[in-house]
Amino acid sequence: MEKQQFSVGDSSGETSETKKSECTEEKFVWPWVGLVANIQTEVDKTGRRVGRSGSTFRDELIEKGFDPTRVQPIWNFKGHSGFALVEFTRDIKGFENAMNFERSYKSDGHGKKDWEKGVHLRDDKPYGWVCREEDYNRGGIVGKNVKKKRDLKTLSQLQEEEERKMVQLVENMSQSIEMKIISKQELEHKVDETSRVLESVELHNYQLNETYKQEVEKMHANLQGLYQQILVGHDKSMSDLETEREKLENRARQIYINEAEMEKSRLEIEMNQKAMMEQNEANMEAMKLAEKHQKEKEKLHEKIMEMEAKLNETQELELEIEKLKGSTNVMKHMAGSDGDAELMEKMVKTQMELEARETALHDKIMAVTQKERMANDEYQEARKEMIQLWKENEDLVSGEKIRVKTMGHLDTKPFVLAVKKKLRCSEARAGLKAMELCSFWEGQIGNVHWHPFKVDESDGIAKLVVHKNDLKLVMLKSDYGEELYNEVVRAKVEIVEYNPSGGYVVSEMWNLEKNRKATMEEGTDVMLKMRKKLVAMKNKRKRR
């Protein structure tokens, strides 16, 4: 809220200090209201008196520059009483308009004193003045309407009341900002904790993945070794059979030499053939065993492919399952294929545990994210309130480096200089032409469909660059020069950066010293200084 300083001025030759001392304890009717008397009325067909409507009278006063909020005619049992109340806004601007209203009538010889002297008996013009204690205590219908929802206050009382409200507002805002800063810090701490938990889970997943790879490599090595052992045994059996066959052939040659030994050789041959058949059966069993291991290896490969596919869906769960499965497969090759039911039971149990952990972690992350979003909304709302407070107290922060900057607002000075330079005309004409030109470019800057920029990422950083062939800017630069061109480009860049969808100017808290958006901490420091100034002013006034 803007700090209001009330003073009563006059067109007489008295000094300001004398007038201030005389008016210090003068009581005004508040909210500010003026009284207009001697409004001309006439009798209508029903026998009631009627006069100008309040809206018509209000429009006339607005045209004169007094800016009333409402004009309320005073009615009695006969109709229009010839009096009307002129209401003004409650702030310092309303007080200034009310005093200008009174001075206007007084300078024309139609003020309150002129009314009381009876001058109104000689003309039909209205008389006007600002209501004070005397009007508040007036009897009749006029005094009754003046009192309605109003009070008597001195200017010093009003100013002290406004200062108390300002101090209270600054204290409340400071406390609110401190609490929100603490809340923000707590949320940042929670986010850090969550990040550490996620990093720990990621490390654990990495370790499980490495363990899984090692177990799979070990299992492949064991299968390869077993397969090599079977092949070596088969080669050895074939070599032994070949040796026995050679021996049998030598024995057969001797049959022709010795008939007695023939029968013996035949029996040995039969026995050897039987042994060969048994060996062939053993070889067949070995081949079947090799085929069985090959099929088991293919099944294992299929299971590995299936589990790797599941790994893409839920990495944490798959790592645990693969670890258990790898261990089980190694045990199967060493001890048989039993235990599938136990493995499946263990896999299901592990999956349920991992899903529960994943759900809990996801819920925690979502809760922290929601709190962070709410804190950010509160932070932005506090920033908007601070900007509004800055606007209402420009006089208290005039010397500070943190100010409110209107983003996208055009400075009229370059327009005036450019117009004067081009037209070589008078100051008045240049000012009028500059205002027209400035109004035109304000409309162009607010036009969301006009985008005279392109994004340049040549140096690795995205930034806005003006299109060299944009017709509007080319003509502006050619007609009015570089300085006016730069001012329009600056305002358009600010609109694009701070309000691209709306296209209208927005207020932002700005660090003038570093030429950047000010932080909440910087704004809070200035607000505390503002509070100290108000307290010091209040103490100084009390000592007086």
C-alpha positions as CSV (number, residue, x, y, z in Angstrom):
1,M,0.0,0.0,0.0
2,E,1.3,3.4,-1.0
3,K,2.2,5.6,1.9
4,Q,-0.3,8.5,2.0
5,Q,0.7,12.0,3.0
6,F,-2.2,14.4,3.2
7,S,-2.0,18.2,3.0
8,V,-4.5,20.9,2.5
9,G,-3.5,23.5,-0.2
10,D,-5.1,26.9,-1.1
11,S,-4.7,29.5,-3.8
12,S,-4.1,32.3,-1.2
13,G,-0.7,33.8,-0.5
14,E,-0.1,32.2,2.9
15,T,3.0,30.1,3.4
16,S,2.7,26.3,3.4
17,E,3.9,26.0,7.1
18,T,1.2,28.4,8.3
19,K,-1.5,26.5,6.4
20,K,-0.3,23.2,7.8
21,S,-0.4,24.4,11.4
22,E,-3.9,25.8,10.9
23,C,-5.3,22.7,9.3
24,T,-3.6,20.1,11.5
25,E,-6.6,19.4,13.7
26,E,-9.3,20.3,11.2
27,K,-11.7,17.3,10.9
28,F,-12.9,16.1,7.5
29,V,-15.7,13.8,6.7
30,W,-14.1,10.4,5.7
31,P,-14.4,8.8,3.2
32,W,-13.9,12.1,1.4
33,V,-17.2,13.6,0.2
34,G,-18.1,17.0,-1.3
35,L,-21.4,18.8,-1.0
36,V,-23.1,20.6,-3.9
37,A,-25.9,23.1,-3.2
38,N,-28.2,25.2,-5.2
39,I,-28.8,22.6,-7.8
40,Q,-31.7,23.9,-10.0
41,T,-34.9,21.8,-9.8
42,E,-38.4,21.9,-11.3
43,V,-41.8,20.5,-10.5
44,D,-42.9,17.6,-12.7
45,K,-46.4,16.5,-13.6
46,T,-46.8,14.5,-10.3
47,G,-45.9,17.5,-8.2
48,R,-42.5,16.3,-7.1
49,R,-39.3,18.3,-7.6
50,V,-36.8,16.8,-10.0
51,G,-33.3,17.8,-11.1
52,R,-30.2,16.6,-12.9
53,S,-29.4,13.0,-12.4
54,G,-26.3,12.0,-10.4
55,S,-24.6,10.2,-13.3
56,T,-25.0,13.3,-15.5
57,F,-23.5,15.5,-12.8
58,R,-20.7,13.0,-12.2
59,D,-19.8,13.0,-15.9
60,E,-19.5,16.8,-15.9
61,L,-17.2,16.7,-12.9
62,I,-15.1,14.0,-14.5
63,E,-14.6,16.2,-17.6
64,K,-13.4,18.9,-15.3
65,G,-10.7,16.5,-13.9
66,F,-12.1,15.9,-10.4
67,D,-12.7,12.1,-11.0
68,P,-15.5,11.4,-8.5
69,T,-16.7,7.9,-8.0
70,R,-20.4,8.8,-7.5
71,V,-22.7,11.7,-7.3
72,Q,-25.7,11.1,-5.0
73,P,-28.6,13.6,-5.1
74,I,-30.3,14.2,-1.7
75,W,-34.0,13.6,-1.8
76,N,-36.7,14.6,0.8
77,F,-40.4,14.1,0.9
78,K,-40.9,16.8,-1.8
79,G,-38.4,15.3,-4.2
80,H,-35.0,16.6,-5.2
81,S,-33.7,18.8,-2.3
82,G,-31.3,20.8,-4.5
83,F,-28.3,19.2,-2.7
84,A,-26.0,16.4,-3.8
85,L,-23.1,14.4,-2.3
86,V,-20.0,14.0,-4.4
87,E,-18.0,10.9,-3.4
88,F,-14.3,10.4,-4.0
89,T,-11.8,7.5,-3.6
90,R,-10.4,6.9,-0.1
91,D,-6.7,7.4,-1.0
92,I,-4.5,10.5,-1.4
93,K,-5.6,10.9,-5.0
94,G,-9.2,11.1,-3.9
95,F,-8.3,13.7,-1.3
96,E,-6.4,15.8,-3.9
97,N,-9.4,15.6,-6.3
98,A,-11.8,16.6,-3.5
99,M,-9.6,19.7,-2.6
100,N,-9.4,20.6,-6.3
101,F,-13.1,20.3,-6.5
102,E,-13.5,22.7,-3.6
103,R,-10.9,25.2,-5.0
104,S,-12.7,25.3,-8.3
105,Y,-16.0,26.4,-6.8
106,K,-14.3,28.8,-4.4
107,S,-12.2,30.5,-7.1
108,D,-15.5,31.0,-9.1
109,G,-17.2,32.7,-6.1
110,H,-19.3,29.7,-5.4
111,G,-17.7,28.2,-2.3
112,K,-19.1,27.5,1.1
113,K,-18.5,31.0,2.4
114,D,-20.3,32.4,-0.6
115,W,-23.2,30.1,0.0
116,E,-23.4,31.1,3.7
117,K,-23.4,34.8,2.8
118,G,-26.5,34.3,0.6
119,V,-24.8,34.9,-2.7
120,H,-26.9,32.0,-4.1
121,L,-30.0,34.1,-3.8
122,R,-28.7,36.2,-6.7
123,D,-27.9,33.4,-9.2
124,D,-28.8,29.8,-10.2
125,K,-25.3,28.3,-10.3
126,P,-24.3,25.4,-8.0
127,Y,-22.1,25.9,-5.0
128,G,-19.6,23.2,-3.8
129,W,-17.2,22.4,-1.0
130,V,-15.6,19.5,0.9
131,C,-17.6,18.3,3.9
132,R,-16.0,19.0,7.3
133,E,-17.1,18.8,10.9
134,E,-19.7,21.5,10.5
135,D,-21.4,19.7,7.6
136,Y,-21.2,16.4,9.5
137,N,-23.1,17.9,12.5
138,R,-25.6,19.7,10.3
139,G,-29.3,18.9,11.0
140,G,-31.9,17.9,8.6
141,I,-31.8,15.6,5.6
142,V,-28.4,16.9,4.4
143,G,-26.7,16.2,7.7
144,K,-28.3,12.8,7.9
145,N,-27.0,11.8,4.5
146,V,-23.5,13.2,5.2
147,K,-23.3,11.0,8.4
148,K,-24.4,7.8,6.6
149,K,-21.5,5.3,6.8
150,R,-19.0,8.1,7.3
151,D,-16.9,9.5,10.2
152,L,-14.9,12.6,11.2
153,K,-11.1,12.3,11.1
154,T,-8.1,14.6,11.1
155,L,-5.4,14.2,8.5
156,S,-2.9,13.2,11.1
157,Q,-5.2,10.5,12.4
158,L,-5.6,9.1,8.8
159,Q,-1.9,9.2,8.2
160,E,-1.1,7.4,11.5
161,E,-3.7,4.7,10.7
162,E,-2.2,4.2,7.2
163,E,1.3,3.9,8.7
164,R,0.1,1.3,11.3
165,K,-1.4,-0.7,8.5
166,M,1.8,-0.5,6.5
167,V,4.0,-1.6,9.4
168,Q,1.7,-4.5,10.1
169,L,1.6,-5.5,6.4
170,V,5.4,-5.5,6.2
171,E,5.7,-7.6,9.4
172,N,3.2,-10.2,8.1
173,M,4.9,-10.4,4.8
174,S,8.3,-10.8,6.4
175,Q,7.1,-13.6,8.6
176,S,5.4,-15.3,5.7
177,I,8.5,-15.2,3.5
178,E,10.7,-16.6,6.4
179,M,8.3,-19.5,6.9
180,K,8.3,-20.3,3.2
181,I,12.0,-20.1,3.0
182,I,12.3,-22.6,5.8
183,S,9.7,-24.9,4.1
184,K,11.7,-24.7,0.9
185,Q,14.9,-25.7,2.7
186,E,13.2,-28.7,4.3
187,L,11.9,-29.8,1.0
188,E,15.3,-29.4,-0.6
189,H,16.7,-31.6,2.2
190,K,14.1,-34.3,1.5
191,V,14.9,-34.2,-2.2
192,D,18.6,-34.6,-1.3
193,E,17.8,-37.7,0.8
194,T,15.7,-39.2,-2.0
195,S,18.5,-38.6,-4.4
196,R,20.9,-40.4,-2.2
197,V,18.4,-43.4,-1.8
198,L,18.1,-43.5,-5.6
199,E,21.9,-43.5,-6.0
200,S,22.2,-46.4,-3.5
201,V,19.5,-48.4,-5.4
202,E,21.3,-47.7,-8.7
203,L,24.6,-48.9,-7.2
204,H,22.9,-52.0,-5.8
205,N,21.3,-52.8,-9.3
206,Y,24.7,-52.4,-10.9
207,Q,26.3,-54.8,-8.5
208,L,23.5,-57.4,-9.1
209,N,23.9,-57.0,-12.8
210,E,27.7,-57.7,-12.5
211,T,27.0,-60.7,-10.3
212,Y,24.5,-62.0,-12.8
213,K,27.0,-61.7,-15.7
214,Q,29.7,-63.5,-13.7
215,E,27.4,-66.4,-12.9
216,V,26.3,-66.8,-16.5
217,E,29.9,-66.8,-17.7
218,K,30.8,-69.4,-15.0
219,M,27.8,-71.5,-16.1
220,H,28.9,-71.4,-19.8
221,A,32.4,-72.4,-18.8
222,N,31.2,-75.4,-16.8
223,L,28.9,-76.5,-19.7
224,Q,31.8,-76.2,-22.2
225,G,34.1,-78.2,-19.9
226,L,31.5,-81.0,-19.5
227,Y,30.9,-81.2,-23.2
228,Q,34.7,-81.5,-23.9
229,Q,35.0,-84.3,-21.3
230,I,32.2,-86.2,-23.2
231,L,33.9,-85.7,-26.5
232,V,37.3,-86.9,-25.1
233,G,35.7,-90.0,-23.6
234,H,34.0,-90.8,-26.9
235,D,37.3,-90.5,-28.8
236,K,39.0,-92.7,-26.3
237,S,36.3,-95.4,-26.6
238,M,36.6,-95.4,-30.4
239,S,40.3,-95.7,-30.2
240,D,40.0,-98.7,-27.8
241,L,37.5,-100.4,-30.2
242,E,39.8,-99.9,-33.1
243,T,42.6,-101.6,-31.2
244,E,40.4,-104.5,-30.3
245,R,39.3,-104.9,-33.9
246,E,42.9,-105.2,-35.0
247,K,43.5,-107.8,-32.4
248,L,40.6,-109.8,-33.6
249,E,41.7,-109.7,-37.2
250,N,45.1,-111.1,-36.1
251,R,43.4,-113.9,-34.2
252,A,41.3,-114.7,-37.3
253,R,44.4,-115.2,-39.4
254,Q,45.6,-117.8,-36.9
255,I,42.4,-119.8,-37.2
256,Y,43.5,-121.2,-40.5
257,I,46.8,-122.4,-39.0
258,N,45.4,-124.2,-36.0
259,E,41.9,-125.8,-36.1
260,A,42.0,-126.5,-32.4
261,E,42.4,-122.8,-31.7
262,M,39.6,-122.0,-34.2
263,E,36.8,-122.8,-31.7
264,K,38.6,-120.9,-29.0
265,S,39.0,-117.9,-31.4
266,R,35.4,-118.1,-32.3
267,L,34.3,-118.0,-28.7
268,E,36.7,-115.0,-28.2
269,I,35.3,-113.4,-31.3
270,E,31.7,-113.8,-30.0
271,M,32.8,-112.5,-26.6
272,N,34.6,-109.6,-28.3
273,Q,31.5,-108.8,-30.5
274,K,29.4,-108.8,-27.4
275,A,31.8,-106.5,-25.8
276,M,31.8,-104.3,-28.9
277,M,28.0,-104.2,-28.8
278,E,28.1,-103.3,-25.2
279,Q,30.6,-100.6,-26.1
280,N,28.5,-99.3,-28.9
281,E,25.5,-99.1,-26.5
282,A,27.8,-97.2,-24.1
283,N,28.8,-94.9,-27.0
284,M,25.1,-94.4,-27.9
285,E,24.4,-93.5,-24.3
286,A,27.3,-91.1,-24.4
287,M,25.9,-89.5,-27.6
288,K,22.4,-89.3,-26.1
289,L,23.9,-87.7,-23.0
290,A,25.7,-85.2,-25.2
291,E,22.5,-84.5,-27.1
292,K,20.7,-84.1,-23.8
293,H,23.3,-81.6,-22.6
294,Q,23.0,-79.8,-25.9
295,K,19.2,-79.5,-25.5
296,E,19.6,-78.4,-21.9
297,K,22.1,-75.8,-23.1
298,E,19.5,-74.6,-25.7
299,K,16.8,-74.4,-23.1
300,L,19.1,-72.6,-20.8
301,H,19.9,-70.1,-23.6
302,E,16.1,-69.6,-24.2
303,K,15.6,-69.0,-20.6
304,I,18.5,-66.5,-20.5
305,M,16.9,-64.7,-23.5
306,E,13.5,-64.6,-21.8
307,M,15.0,-63.3,-18.6
308,E,17.0,-60.6,-20.5
309,A,13.7,-59.5,-22.0
310,K,12.1,-59.2,-18.6
311,L,15.2,-57.3,-17.5
312,N,14.1,-54.4,-19.8
313,E,10.7,-54.2,-18.1
314,T,11.8,-54.2,-14.4
315,Q,15.5,-54.1,-13.9
316,E,15.6,-54.5,-10.2
317,L,13.3,-57.6,-10.2
318,E,15.1,-59.3,-13.1
319,L,18.5,-59.0,-11.5
320,E,17.3,-60.8,-8.4
321,I,15.6,-63.6,-10.4
322,E,18.6,-64.1,-12.8
323,K,20.9,-64.4,-9.8
324,L,18.7,-67.2,-8.3
325,K,18.2,-68.9,-11.7
326,G,21.9,-68.8,-12.5
327,S,22.7,-70.5,-9.2
328,T,20.0,-73.0,-9.8
329,N,21.1,-74.0,-13.3
330,V,24.7,-74.6,-12.0
331,M,23.3,-76.8,-9.3
332,K,21.1,-78.6,-11.9
333,H,24.1,-79.6,-14.1
334,M,25.9,-80.8,-11.0
335,A,23.1,-82.5,-9.2
336,G,20.2,-83.1,-11.7
337,S,17.1,-81.3,-12.9
338,D,15.1,-81.5,-9.6
339,G,14.1,-78.4,-7.7
340,D,12.1,-76.5,-10.4
341,A,9.1,-76.0,-8.1
342,E,11.3,-74.6,-5.3
343,L,13.0,-72.3,-7.8
344,M,9.7,-70.9,-9.0
345,E,8.4,-70.4,-5.5
346,K,11.6,-68.5,-4.6
347,M,11.3,-66.4,-7.8
348,V,7.7,-65.5,-7.1
349,K,8.5,-64.5,-3.5
350,T,11.5,-62.4,-4.7
351,Q,9.3,-60.7,-7.4
352,M,6.7,-59.7,-4.8
353,E,9.3,-58.2,-2.5
354,L,10.9,-56.2,-5.3
355,E,7.5,-54.9,-6.5
356,A,6.6,-53.8,-3.0
357,R,10.0,-52.0,-2.7
358,E,9.4,-50.3,-6.1
359,T,5.9,-49.2,-5.2
360,A,6.9,-47.8,-1.9
361,L,9.8,-45.9,-3.5
362,H,7.6,-44.6,-6.3
363,D,5.0,-43.3,-3.7
364,K,7.7,-41.6,-1.7
365,I,9.0,-39.8,-4.8
366,M,5.5,-38.7,-5.9
367,A,4.8,-37.3,-2.4
368,V,8.1,-35.3,-2.4
369,T,7.4,-34.1,-5.9
370,Q,3.9,-32.9,-4.9
371,K,5.2,-31.1,-1.9
372,E,7.9,-29.5,-4.0
373,R,5.3,-28.3,-6.5
374,M,3.1,-26.8,-3.7
375,A,6.1,-25.1,-2.2
376,N,7.0,-23.6,-5.6
377,D,3.4,-22.3,-6.1
378,E,3.6,-20.7,-2.7
379,Y,7.0,-19.2,-3.6
380,Q,5.6,-17.7,-6.8
381,E,2.6,-16.3,-4.9
382,A,4.8,-14.7,-2.3
383,R,6.9,-13.1,-5.1
384,K,3.8,-11.6,-6.7
385,E,2.7,-10.1,-3.4
386,M,6.2,-8.7,-2.9
387,I,6.1,-7.1,-6.4
388,Q,2.7,-5.5,-5.6
389,L,4.0,-4.2,-2.3
390,W,7.0,-2.7,-4.2
391,K,4.6,-0.9,-6.5
392,E,2.6,0.6,-3.6
393,N,5.7,1.8,-1.8
394,E,7.9,3.3,-4.5
395,D,8.9,6.3,-2.3
396,L,10.3,4.0,0.4
397,V,12.5,2.0,-2.0
398,S,13.5,4.8,-4.4
399,G,17.2,4.5,-3.4
400,E,17.5,0.7,-3.5
401,K,19.1,-1.4,-6.2
402,I,16.1,-3.8,-6.1
403,R,13.2,-2.2,-8.0
404,V,10.1,-3.3,-9.9
405,K,10.7,-3.3,-13.7
406,T,7.9,-3.4,-16.3
407,M,9.1,-6.0,-18.8
408,G,8.1,-5.1,-22.4
409,H,7.5,-1.4,-21.6
410,L,8.7,1.1,-24.2
411,D,10.7,4.2,-23.2
412,T,9.3,7.3,-24.9
413,K,12.6,9.3,-24.8
414,P,14.1,7.5,-27.9
415,F,10.9,8.1,-29.8
416,V,10.9,11.8,-29.1
417,L,14.6,12.1,-30.1
418,A,14.2,10.1,-33.3
419,V,11.1,12.1,-34.4
420,K,12.7,15.4,-33.7
421,K,15.8,14.3,-35.6
422,K,13.8,13.2,-38.6
423,L,11.0,15.8,-38.8
424,R,13.0,18.8,-37.4
425,C,9.8,20.2,-35.9
426,S,8.8,21.8,-32.6
427,E,8.9,20.1,-29.2
428,A,5.1,19.9,-29.0
429,R,4.7,18.4,-32.5
430,A,7.5,16.0,-31.9
431,G,6.0,14.9,-28.6
432,L,2.6,14.3,-30.3
433,K,4.1,12.3,-33.2
434,A,6.3,10.3,-30.8
435,M,3.3,9.3,-28.7
436,E,1.5,8.1,-31.8
437,L,4.5,6.2,-33.0
438,C,5.1,4.7,-29.5
439,S,1.4,3.6,-29.3
440,F,1.7,1.9,-32.7
441,W,4.8,-0.1,-31.6
442,E,3.3,-1.0,-28.3
443,G,0.5,-2.7,-30.3
444,Q,3.1,-4.5,-32.4
445,I,5.1,-5.7,-29.4
446,G,1.9,-7.1,-27.8
447,N,1.0,-8.9,-31.1
448,V,1.7,-12.6,-30.3
449,H,1.6,-13.4,-34.1
450,W,4.5,-11.2,-34.8
451,H,7.7,-13.0,-34.0
452,P,10.8,-11.3,-35.7
453,F,13.3,-13.7,-34.1
454,K,15.0,-17.0,-34.8
455,V,16.9,-19.3,-32.4
456,D,20.7,-19.4,-32.9
457,E,22.6,-22.4,-31.4
458,S,25.9,-21.9,-33.2
459,D,27.9,-21.5,-30.1
460,G,26.1,-24.3,-28.2
461,I,23.7,-21.9,-26.3
462,A,20.2,-21.2,-27.6
463,K,19.6,-17.5,-27.9
464,L,17.1,-15.2,-29.8
465,V,18.5,-13.4,-32.9
466,V,16.6,-10.8,-34.9
467,H,15.6,-11.8,-38.5
468,K,17.6,-9.4,-40.7
469,N,14.8,-9.4,-43.3
470,D,11.9,-8.6,-41.0
471,L,10.1,-5.9,-43.0
472,K,8.8,-4.0,-40.0
473,L,12.1,-3.7,-38.2
474,V,14.0,-3.0,-41.4
475,M,11.7,0.0,-42.2
476,L,11.8,1.2,-38.5
477,K,15.6,1.2,-38.5
478,S,15.8,2.9,-41.9
479,D,13.2,5.6,-41.0
480,Y,14.2,6.4,-37.3
481,G,17.7,5.0,-36.7
482,E,19.6,2.5,-34.6
483,E,18.6,3.8,-31.1
484,L,14.8,3.5,-31.6
485,Y,15.3,0.1,-33.4
486,N,17.2,-1.2,-30.4
487,E,14.5,0.0,-28.0
488,V,11.8,-1.8,-29.8
489,V,13.8,-5.0,-30.1
490,R,14.6,-4.9,-26.4
491,A,10.9,-4.6,-25.4
492,K,9.9,-7.4,-27.8
493,V,12.6,-9.7,-26.4
494,E,11.4,-9.1,-22.9
495,I,7.8,-9.9,-23.9
496,V,8.9,-13.1,-25.6
497,E,10.9,-14.2,-22.5
498,Y,8.5,-13.2,-19.7
499,N,4.9,-13.3,-21.3
500,P,5.0,-15.0,-24.8
501,S,1.4,-16.2,-24.7
502,G,-0.3,-13.1,-23.3
503,G,1.7,-10.4,-25.2
504,Y,1.1,-7.7,-22.5
505,V,3.6,-6.1,-20.2
506,V,4.3,-7.8,-16.8
507,S,6.1,-6.6,-13.7
508,E,9.2,-8.3,-12.4
509,M,11.4,-7.7,-9.4
510,W,14.8,-6.5,-10.9
511,N,18.3,-6.1,-9.6
512,L,19.4,-2.8,-11.2
513,E,23.0,-3.2,-10.2
514,K,23.5,-6.7,-11.8
515,N,20.8,-6.2,-14.5
516,R,19.0,-9.4,-13.8
517,K,15.9,-10.8,-12.0
518,A,16.2,-10.3,-8.3
519,T,16.0,-13.2,-5.9
520,M,13.5,-13.5,-3.0
521,E,16.4,-13.2,-0.5
522,E,17.4,-9.8,-2.0
523,G,13.8,-8.6,-2.0
524,T,13.5,-9.7,1.7
525,D,16.6,-7.7,2.7
526,V,15.1,-4.6,1.1
527,M,11.7,-5.2,2.8
528,L,13.5,-5.4,6.2
529,K,15.2,-2.1,5.4
530,M,11.8,-0.6,4.5
531,R,10.3,-1.8,7.8
532,K,13.2,-0.1,9.7
533,K,12.5,3.1,7.9
534,L,8.8,3.0,8.8
535,V,9.6,2.3,12.5
536,A,12.2,5.1,12.6
537,M,9.7,7.6,11.0
538,K,7.1,6.5,13.5
539,N,9.5,6.9,16.5
540,K,10.6,10.3,15.2
541,R,7.0,11.5,14.9
542,K,6.3,10.3,18.5
543,R,9.3,12.3,19.9
544,R,7.9,15.4,18.2
